[in-house]
Amino acid sequence: MIWVILILLPVIVIAGILYYRSWGAVSFVHGTFWGAALNIIKIVMIDRAVDKIAGMEKDKAENFVRLQHLLRFALTGIVLVSAALLPNSIINIWGAAAGVLTFQAATFSLKVFPVKEENE
């Protein structure tokens, strides 16, 4: 999933540069990087959570997964709200939203291009 995000990032950046054709593209690119960085952090968090719940009992594992999901949701909210509240010259809300949406595209890519298991 991280590779898909890293592949989509330059595509979105180039599209933003072509759309803005001005210095406004800098804040769009900045927002895109923030959104993509958030997604990479969320993927690492999911990977660590899956490893951690493997040895837990069911009730503790369910609560841990809920807490992790809430934390990832809050991090997404923090990035989007900060992009909305900061001046548009610093970070563009549309760039941040495009960066955040790379997570959904990466998730969809897992259905389209299945990943081999490590032990196969």
Secondary structure, 3 states (H helix, E strand, C coil): CHHHHHHHHHHHHHHHHHHHCCCHHHHHHHHHHHHHHHHHHHHHHHHHHHHHHCCCCHHHHHHHHHHHHHHHHHHHHHHHHHHHHCCCCCCCHHHHHHHHCHHHHHHHHHHHCCCCCCCC
